[in-house]
Amino acid sequence: MTIQRFILSAAPLLALVLFATAHAQMDPTAPDAVVEYGGPDPVIVETREGPVEFIAEIAATDASRARGMMYRESMGPNEAMLFDFVVVQPVAIWMANTLIPLDVIFIREDGTIAKIVANAQPLSRRSLPSDFPVLAVLEIAGGRAAETGIAPGDLVRHSLFGTQASSEPAADTAEGEPEIVEANEGEEVEDAAEPSQEEAAE
């Protein structure tokens, strides 16, 4: 009888634990969620000063795009994360639960850089919009774009853009002026891809 009472009183607690575990598995932004990324792949940016190579994790699923760089305490100077949005569209990035500043590089379908948000502010929930239709976003450690000379119009080499084997110089095919934005000038940022107008999301 005592054992039966214990089982009945423990049942709600067990249900709560199971619910919390299931929620963490379903929500990729939960601190204890396990999210898988593709790669690592080499990503090369052709700058006026020469090529700059990063080794990038690939965020190509809803879960990995939502998680992004959340909860990470450091990022090496040649590490990166490449977000594949699958279709060309305006997108927005945010830095919720992201602990370190990042340079957010918005990339068009042809591999050219449309816009850079420099030193995106950690833990911010304000959206950083691409302002242009893009296919991907490359996130690198805050300040690295300036350090390495990465600028709008530069060509990003990766199979996602079909540019990995080409040696053509970067061409600016912007539908408007490309730009670099300093994120801390009144504009906050968030990592992990926030949903665009077409995509509800991370």
JOVENLIN-V544594 format. One record per pair of residues at least 12 apart in sequence whose ideal C-beta (glycine too) atoms are under 10 Angstrom apart, sorted by the first residue. I is the first residue (numbers start at 0). GAP is how many residues later the second one is. Records with the same first field share a line. If there is no record, write none. Layout:
I->GAP ; GAP
This chain:
19->12
24->38
25->37
26->36 ; 39 ; 40 ; 175
27->33 ; 34 ; 35 ; 36 ; 37 ; 38 ; 39 ; 40 ; 42 ; 164 ; 173 ; 174
28->34 ; 37 ; 38 ; 39 ; 41 ; 42 ; 67 ; 68 ; 163 ; 172 ; 173
29->37 ; 40 ; 41 ; 67
30->39 ; 40 ; 66
31->39
32->30 ; 33 ; 34 ; 37 ; 38
33->29 ; 33
34->24 ; 26 ; 28 ; 29 ; 30 ; 31 ; 32 ; 33 ; 35 ; 157 ; 167
35->21 ; 23 ; 25 ; 27 ; 28 ; 31
36->19 ; 20 ; 21 ; 22 ; 23 ; 24 ; 26 ; 27 ; 28 ; 30 ; 31 ; 44 ; 45
37->18 ; 19 ; 20 ; 21 ; 22 ; 23 ; 26 ; 44 ; 46
38->16 ; 17 ; 18 ; 19 ; 20 ; 21 ; 41 ; 42 ; 43 ; 119
39->14 ; 15 ; 16 ; 17 ; 18 ; 39 ; 40 ; 41 ; 42
40->13 ; 14 ; 15 ; 16 ; 17 ; 39 ; 41 ; 117 ; 118 ; 119 ; 123
41->12 ; 13 ; 14 ; 36 ; 38 ; 115 ; 116 ; 122
42->12 ; 13 ; 15 ; 35 ; 37 ; 38 ; 39 ; 62 ; 64 ; 93 ; 95 ; 97 ; 113 ; 114 ; 115 ; 116 ; 117 ; 118 ; 121
43->111 ; 112 ; 113 ; 114 ; 119 ; 120
44->35 ; 60 ; 62 ; 66 ; 68 ; 93 ; 95 ; 100 ; 103 ; 104 ; 105 ; 106 ; 109 ; 110 ; 111 ; 112 ; 113 ; 125
45->65 ; 66 ; 67 ; 104 ; 108 ; 109 ; 110 ; 111 ; 117 ; 120 ; 121 ; 122 ; 123 ; 124
46->66 ; 98 ; 101 ; 102 ; 103 ; 104 ; 106 ; 107 ; 108 ; 123
47->101 ; 102 ; 103 ; 105 ; 106 ; 121 ; 122
48->99 ; 100 ; 101 ; 102
49->98 ; 99
50->97 ; 103 ; 104 ; 106
51->26 ; 88 ; 92 ; 93 ; 95 ; 96 ; 97 ; 98 ; 102 ; 104
52->25 ; 27 ; 95 ; 104
53->22 ; 23 ; 24 ; 25 ; 26 ; 27 ; 28 ; 84 ; 85 ; 86 ; 87 ; 90 ; 94 ; 96 ; 102 ; 104
54->21 ; 23 ; 24 ; 25
55->22 ; 23 ; 24 ; 25 ; 26 ; 27 ; 82 ; 83 ; 84 ; 102
56->12 ; 22 ; 23 ; 24 ; 25 ; 26 ; 82
57->22 ; 23 ; 24 ; 25 ; 26 ; 78 ; 100 ; 102
58->22 ; 23 ; 24 ; 25 ; 26 ; 77 ; 78 ; 80 ; 133 ; 134 ; 143
59->22 ; 23 ; 24 ; 25 ; 26 ; 76 ; 100
60->23 ; 25
61->24 ; 131 ; 133 ; 137 ; 138 ; 139 ; 140
62->139
63->17 ; 19 ; 20 ; 128 ; 129 ; 138
64->16 ; 18 ; 19 ; 20 ; 21 ; 26 ; 28 ; 72 ; 127 ; 128 ; 129 ; 130 ; 134 ; 136 ; 137
65->125 ; 126 ; 127 ; 128 ; 129 ; 135 ; 136
66->14 ; 30 ; 124 ; 125 ; 126 ; 135
67->13 ; 15 ; 25 ; 26 ; 27 ; 28 ; 29 ; 30 ; 34 ; 69 ; 71 ; 122 ; 123 ; 124 ; 125 ; 126 ; 134
68->12 ; 26 ; 28 ; 29 ; 30 ; 31 ; 33 ; 51 ; 53 ; 70 ; 72 ; 122 ; 123
69->25 ; 26 ; 27 ; 28 ; 29 ; 120 ; 121 ; 122 ; 132
70->26 ; 27 ; 28 ; 120
71->25 ; 26 ; 27 ; 28 ; 30 ; 119
72->26 ; 27
73->25 ; 26 ; 67
74->24 ; 25 ; 26 ; 27 ; 64 ; 65 ; 66 ; 67 ; 69
75->64 ; 65 ; 68
76->63 ; 64 ; 66 ; 67 ; 70 ; 71
77->62 ; 63 ; 66 ; 70
78->60 ; 61 ; 62 ; 65
79->22 ; 23 ; 25 ; 58 ; 59 ; 60 ; 61 ; 64
80->21 ; 56 ; 57 ; 58 ; 59 ; 110 ; 111
81->23 ; 25 ; 54 ; 55 ; 56 ; 57 ; 58 ; 74 ; 76 ; 78
82->21 ; 23 ; 24 ; 51 ; 52 ; 53 ; 54 ; 55 ; 56 ; 77 ; 108 ; 109 ; 110
83->51 ; 52 ; 53 ; 74 ; 76 ; 109
84->22 ; 45 ; 48 ; 49 ; 50 ; 51 ; 52 ; 75 ; 108 ; 111 ; 113 ; 114
85->49 ; 50 ; 74 ; 113
86->22 ; 46 ; 48 ; 109 ; 111 ; 112
87->20 ; 21 ; 22 ; 44 ; 45 ; 46 ; 47 ; 48
88->41 ; 43 ; 44 ; 45 ; 46 ; 107 ; 108 ; 109 ; 110
89->16 ; 39 ; 40 ; 41 ; 42 ; 43 ; 44 ; 106 ; 107 ; 108
90->15 ; 36 ; 37 ; 38 ; 39 ; 40 ; 41 ; 42 ; 43 ; 44 ; 45 ; 46 ; 102 ; 103 ; 104 ; 105 ; 106 ; 107 ; 108 ; 110
91->12 ; 14 ; 34 ; 35 ; 36 ; 37 ; 38 ; 39 ; 45 ; 97 ; 98 ; 101 ; 102 ; 103 ; 104 ; 105 ; 109
92->13 ; 24 ; 27 ; 34 ; 35 ; 36 ; 37 ; 44 ; 46 ; 96 ; 97 ; 98 ; 99 ; 100 ; 101 ; 109
93->26 ; 29 ; 30 ; 31 ; 32 ; 33 ; 34 ; 94 ; 95 ; 96 ; 97 ; 98 ; 99 ; 100 ; 107 ; 108
94->22 ; 25 ; 26 ; 27 ; 28 ; 29 ; 30 ; 31 ; 32 ; 33 ; 44 ; 88 ; 93 ; 94 ; 95 ; 96 ; 97 ; 99
95->26 ; 27 ; 28 ; 29 ; 30 ; 92 ; 93 ; 94 ; 95 ; 96 ; 98 ; 106
96->25 ; 26 ; 28 ; 93 ; 94 ; 95 ; 105
97->22 ; 23 ; 24 ; 25 ; 26 ; 41 ; 91 ; 92 ; 93 ; 94
98->23 ; 24 ; 92
99->20 ; 22 ; 23 ; 41 ; 42 ; 91
100->17 ; 18 ; 19 ; 20 ; 21 ; 40 ; 41 ; 42 ; 82 ; 83 ; 88
101->15 ; 16 ; 17 ; 18 ; 19 ; 20 ; 26 ; 36 ; 37 ; 38 ; 39 ; 40 ; 41 ; 42 ; 43 ; 81 ; 87 ; 88 ; 89
102->13 ; 14 ; 15 ; 16 ; 17 ; 35 ; 36 ; 37 ; 38 ; 39 ; 40 ; 41 ; 42 ; 43 ; 44 ; 45 ; 47 ; 77 ; 80 ; 86
103->12 ; 13 ; 14 ; 15 ; 16 ; 24 ; 26 ; 33 ; 34 ; 35 ; 36 ; 38 ; 41 ; 77 ; 79 ; 85 ; 86 ; 87
104->12 ; 13 ; 29 ; 31 ; 32 ; 33 ; 34 ; 35 ; 39 ; 40 ; 45 ; 46 ; 47 ; 49 ; 51 ; 75
105->22 ; 23 ; 24 ; 25 ; 26 ; 27 ; 28 ; 29 ; 30 ; 31 ; 32 ; 46 ; 72 ; 73
106->23 ; 25 ; 27 ; 28 ; 29 ; 30 ; 31 ; 47 ; 48 ; 49 ; 51 ; 53 ; 54
107->22 ; 24 ; 25 ; 26 ; 27 ; 28 ; 48 ; 53 ; 64 ; 65 ; 66 ; 67 ; 70
108->24 ; 25 ; 26 ; 27 ; 51 ; 52 ; 53 ; 64
109->25 ; 45 ; 46 ; 51 ; 52 ; 53 ; 60 ; 61 ; 63
110->24 ; 25 ; 43 ; 44 ; 45 ; 46 ; 47 ; 49 ; 50 ; 51 ; 52 ; 53 ; 55 ; 57 ; 59 ; 60
111->22 ; 40 ; 41 ; 42 ; 43 ; 44 ; 49 ; 51 ; 58 ; 59 ; 60 ; 61 ; 62 ; 66
112->21 ; 25 ; 32 ; 37 ; 38 ; 39 ; 40 ; 41 ; 42 ; 43 ; 57 ; 59 ; 61 ; 65 ; 67
113->16 ; 17 ; 18 ; 19 ; 20 ; 21 ; 38 ; 39 ; 58 ; 59 ; 60 ; 61 ; 62 ; 63 ; 64 ; 65
114->13 ; 14 ; 15 ; 16 ; 17 ; 19 ; 22 ; 37 ; 59 ; 61 ; 62 ; 63 ; 64 ; 65 ; 66
115->22 ; 24 ; 29 ; 30 ; 34 ; 35 ; 36 ; 38 ; 62 ; 63 ; 64 ; 65 ; 66 ; 67
116->12 ; 13 ; 20 ; 22 ; 25 ; 28 ; 62 ; 63 ; 64 ; 65 ; 66 ; 67 ; 70 ; 72
117->24 ; 25 ; 26 ; 27 ; 28 ; 32 ; 62 ; 63 ; 64 ; 65 ; 66 ; 67 ; 71
118->22 ; 23 ; 24 ; 25 ; 26 ; 27 ; 62 ; 63 ; 64 ; 65 ; 66 ; 70
119->19 ; 22 ; 61 ; 62 ; 63 ; 64 ; 67 ; 68 ; 69 ; 70 ; 71
120->21 ; 62 ; 63 ; 66 ; 67 ; 68 ; 69
121->20 ; 66 ; 67 ; 68 ; 69
122->65 ; 66 ; 67 ; 68
123->59 ; 60 ; 63 ; 64 ; 65 ; 66 ; 67
124->63 ; 64 ; 65 ; 69
125->57 ; 60 ; 61 ; 62 ; 63 ; 64 ; 68
126->60 ; 61 ; 62 ; 63 ; 67 ; 68 ; 69
127->53 ; 55 ; 59 ; 60 ; 61 ; 62 ; 63 ; 66
128->52 ; 58 ; 65 ; 67 ; 68
129->66
130->43 ; 44 ; 45 ; 46 ; 47 ; 48 ; 50
131->20 ; 42 ; 43 ; 44 ; 45 ; 46 ; 47
132->42 ; 63
133->62
134->25 ; 26
135->20 ; 22 ; 24 ; 25
136->54 ; 56
137->12 ; 18 ; 20
138->50 ; 52 ; 53 ; 54
141->41 ; 42 ; 47
144->35
145->34 ; 36
149->30
150->19 ; 27 ; 28 ; 29
151->18 ; 20 ; 22 ; 25 ; 26 ; 27 ; 28
152->17 ; 18 ; 19 ; 20 ; 21 ; 25
153->15 ; 16 ; 18 ; 24
154->12 ; 13 ; 14 ; 15 ; 16 ; 17
155->14
156->13
189->12
